[in-house]
Amino acid sequence: MNRAIRFLFPLWLLLLSSCSPEYKLAQEFRKSPPRFNLLVLAPDFLYKYNHKGELVDGFTGMDEQQQDSALFWSSDFIREISDSVFLERYMNQFLEELRLLHFTVYLEPGVDSFLMQQPQSYVVNVIQLQVDEYAYPYEEEESFYDTLFIKHFTLNAVDVSVWIELSKLNTSQRTGTVLYSSHMASDEVSGSFGLDPYSFMVQYRYKIDSLALEKIYDMAGYLGRIHASYLYDFFLNRYIAFHLPAGYGTPVYYHYNRFSRSFIPVEDDRFELLDMK
């Protein structure tokens, strides 16, 4: 495909979506949003698991208690992460971003004031935050003179997952929704294959930017903001779906960028809906 055509194709899709009924409803939601009142409940502790059992000598011969102890003490990050620091970074950024997105936010001490609000009042219960540490297999490859060269790595990686229970207040039916999201961070490899001018041997030169504890704490704050924006997107797209004509079909799912005040269609950068009660 011609390079100019490749560039214009996604732009054409974006322009097309900006003329759609979903996009017009998204703009309507941004300009005149319903007033959302959110009571935000924070988790009491952080779930932490190390999954690097394959790196522990004699792991398969241990009983469950020994395995748990070995995984904890052999971990690179799990035993170092402070629950209070991680949760504080996450919740502070989550709450700040919700307010910047014009939600009215209440915390547990203000529950009496929250209960007086209507009609769009929701309990946002961050029921679980979890960090999983594991070894991540990674490889790079390149062909030289019809020979494929491969460089294998085992990187340190963590997944941060969140489960948020969303419940609407002042409704005749009990409606509960569980929203889920997971993000990964790992050591970062920067390298390339090349032909040594003296030996004429193919070599791979690289450097690794190692994952560190402070990066994991930074990730907690970053994800607090991301998940707040995902929550805005959830309400936005519910609004769009409710106001579309009957039989319209599956609408585009939009993400709102508050910096540019724009909307873009997304598929993966959103909460996954796990459960409806």
C-alpha positions in Angstrom: 0.0 0.0 0.0 1.3 3.5 -0.9 2.7 5.3 2.1 0.4 8.3 1.6 -2.6 6.1 1.4 -1.5 4.3 4.6 -1.4 7.7 6.3 -4.7 8.9 5.1 -6.6 5.7 5.7 -6.8 6.0 9.6 -7.4 9.7 9.2 -10.3 9.0 6.9 -11.7 6.6 9.5 -11.4 9.2 12.2 -13.1 11.9 10.2 -15.9 9.4 9.4 -16.4 8.6 13.0 -16.5 12.3 13.9 -19.7 12.6 11.8 -21.4 9.7 13.4 -24.4 9.8 15.8 -22.2 8.4 18.5 -19.7 11.3 18.1 -22.4 13.9 18.2 -23.8 12.3 21.4 -20.3 12.3 22.9 -19.9 16.0 22.2 -23.3 16.6 23.8 -22.2 14.6 26.9 -19.0 16.7 27.2 -20.7 20.1 26.8 -23.7 19.3 29.1 -22.8 16.3 31.2 -25.2 15.0 33.8 -24.1 15.7 37.4 -22.4 12.5 38.7 -21.9 12.1 42.4 -19.4 9.4 43.3 -18.7 7.9 46.7 -15.3 6.4 46.3 -14.2 3.6 48.7 -10.5 2.6 48.8 -9.2 -0.9 49.4 -7.7 -1.7 52.8 -4.6 -3.5 51.4 -2.8 -4.5 48.3 -2.8 -8.1 47.0 0.8 -9.1 45.9 1.9 -12.4 44.3 5.2 -13.6 43.0 4.9 -16.2 40.2 8.6 -17.0 39.6 8.5 -20.5 41.1 10.5 -21.8 38.2 13.5 -19.7 39.4 13.5 -21.2 42.9 15.7 -24.2 43.5 13.7 -27.3 44.6 10.4 -25.4 44.4 8.3 -28.3 43.2 9.4 -30.4 46.2 8.1 -27.8 48.8 4.8 -27.8 50.5 2.4 -24.9 50.0 3.6 -22.9 53.0 7.2 -23.3 52.0 6.5 -22.3 48.4 4.7 -19.1 49.6 7.6 -18.2 51.8 10.2 -19.0 49.1 8.3 -16.9 46.5 8.0 -13.9 48.9 11.7 -13.9 49.9 13.0 -14.6 46.4 10.9 -11.8 44.8 12.6 -8.8 43.3 9.6 -6.4 44.0 6.8 -8.0 46.0 8.6 -8.1 49.3 9.7 -4.5 48.8 6.4 -2.9 47.8 4.8 -0.9 50.6 1.0 -1.3 50.5 0.4 2.2 51.9 2.7 3.9 49.4 1.3 2.1 46.4 -2.3 2.6 47.5 -1.7 6.3 48.3 -0.2 7.0 44.9 -3.0 5.2 43.1 -5.9 6.6 45.1 -4.6 10.2 45.2 -4.3 10.3 41.4 -7.6 8.5 40.9 -9.5 11.0 43.0 -7.7 14.0 41.5 -8.4 12.9 37.9 -12.1 12.2 38.7 -12.4 15.8 40.0 -10.7 17.2 36.9 -13.2 15.3 34.8 -15.9 17.2 36.7 -17.2 14.3 38.9 -18.4 15.4 42.4 -16.4 13.1 44.6 -17.2 12.0 48.2 -15.1 10.0 50.5 -16.3 7.7 53.3 -16.5 10.4 56.0 -18.9 12.3 53.7 -21.3 9.5 53.2 -24.2 11.4 54.8 -23.9 14.2 52.3 -23.5 11.8 49.5 -26.7 9.9 50.4 -28.7 13.2 50.0 -27.6 13.5 46.3 -29.6 12.4 43.3 -30.2 11.2 40.7 -26.8 10.1 39.2 -25.2 8.9 42.4 -22.9 5.9 42.4 -20.7 4.0 44.9 -17.3 3.4 43.3 -15.8 0.6 45.4 -12.2 -0.2 44.5 -12.6 -3.8 45.8 -9.2 -5.1 44.8 -5.8 -3.8 43.6 -3.3 -6.5 42.8 0.4 -6.7 41.7 1.7 -9.9 40.1 5.4 -10.4 39.6 6.7 -12.9 37.0 9.5 -13.7 34.5 8.6 -12.5 31.0 10.2 -14.3 28.0 11.2 -11.9 25.3 13.1 -12.3 22.0 14.3 -10.3 19.1 15.3 -11.7 15.7 16.8 -10.6 12.4 18.0 -12.3 9.2 21.5 -12.0 7.8 22.5 -13.8 4.6 19.4 -16.1 4.8 20.2 -17.1 8.4 17.8 -16.1 11.2 19.5 -14.9 14.4 17.5 -14.9 17.6 18.4 -13.3 21.0 16.4 -14.6 24.0 15.8 -12.7 27.2 14.0 -13.3 30.5 12.8 -10.0 31.8 11.4 -8.9 35.1 7.7 -7.9 34.8 4.7 -6.9 36.9 1.0 -6.7 36.1 -1.2 -4.3 38.0 -4.8 -5.2 38.0 -7.9 -3.5 39.4 -11.4 -4.6 40.1 -14.0 -1.8 40.7 -17.6 -2.4 41.8 -19.9 0.3 40.6 -23.4 0.5 42.2 -26.1 3.0 41.5 -27.9 4.7 44.4 -31.6 5.5 44.6 -32.8 2.8 42.2 -35.6 0.3 42.5 -33.4 -2.5 41.1 -30.1 -3.5 42.6 -27.6 -2.9 39.8 -23.9 -3.8 40.3 -21.2 -3.7 37.7 -17.6 -5.0 38.1 -15.1 -3.2 36.0 -11.6 -4.7 35.4 -8.4 -3.5 33.9 -4.8 -4.8 33.9 -1.5 -3.2 32.8 2.0 -4.6 32.4 5.4 -3.1 33.0 8.8 -4.8 32.5 12.5 -4.3 32.0 13.0 -2.5 28.7 15.5 -3.8 26.1 17.1 -1.5 23.6 19.4 -3.3 21.1 20.1 -4.4 17.6 21.9 -7.1 15.6 24.9 -6.0 13.6 27.8 -7.5 11.6 31.2 -7.1 13.4 33.6 -5.5 10.8 36.6 -7.4 12.1 35.2 -10.9 12.7 32.3 -10.7 10.3 30.2 -12.4 13.0 26.7 -11.3 13.8 26.5 -9.8 17.2 23.6 -8.4 19.3 24.5 -5.3 21.3 22.0 -4.1 23.8 21.3 -2.4 27.1 18.5 -3.0 29.6 16.6 -0.3 31.5 15.7 -2.4 34.5 12.3 -2.2 36.2 12.7 -0.6 39.7 10.6 -0.1 42.7 10.1 3.6 42.1 8.9 2.9 38.6 6.2 0.6 40.0 5.1 3.3 42.4 5.0 5.8 39.5 2.9 3.2 37.6 0.4 3.2 40.5 -0.1 6.9 40.1 -0.3 6.7 36.4 -2.9 4.0 36.5 -5.0 5.9 39.0 -5.4 8.6 36.4 -6.0 6.1 33.6 -8.7 4.3 35.5 -10.4 7.5 36.4 -10.5 8.3 32.6 -11.8 4.8 31.9 -14.6 5.4 34.4 -15.5 8.7 32.6 -15.5 6.7 29.3 -17.8 4.1 30.8 -20.4 6.7 31.7 -19.9 8.5 28.4 -20.5 5.3 26.3 -23.5 4.3 28.5 -25.0 7.7 27.7 -24.3 7.2 24.0 -25.9 3.7 23.9 -29.0 4.9 25.8 -29.7 7.8 23.4 -29.0 6.0 20.1 -32.1 5.1 18.1 -33.5 1.5 18.6 -31.9 -1.0 16.4 -28.9 1.1 15.6 -26.4 -1.7 16.1 -23.2 -1.9 18.0 -21.9 1.7 18.6 -18.3 2.8 18.5 -16.7 2.9 22.0 -15.1 6.3 22.6 -12.3 7.5 24.8 -12.2 11.1 25.9 -8.9 13.1 26.0 -9.5 16.0 28.4 -6.4 17.8 27.3 -7.4 18.1 23.7 -11.2 17.8 24.5 -11.4 15.2 21.8 -12.8 11.7 21.3 -11.1 8.7 19.7 -12.5 5.2 19.0 -10.9 2.5 21.1 -11.1 -1.2 21.4 -8.7 -2.3 24.2 -8.0 0.9 26.2 -11.1 0.6 28.4 -12.6 -1.2 31.3 -13.7 -4.8 30.8 -17.2 -5.5 32.1 -17.0 -8.6 34.2 -20.3 -8.9 36.0 -23.8 -7.6 36.1 -26.1 -8.3 39.1 
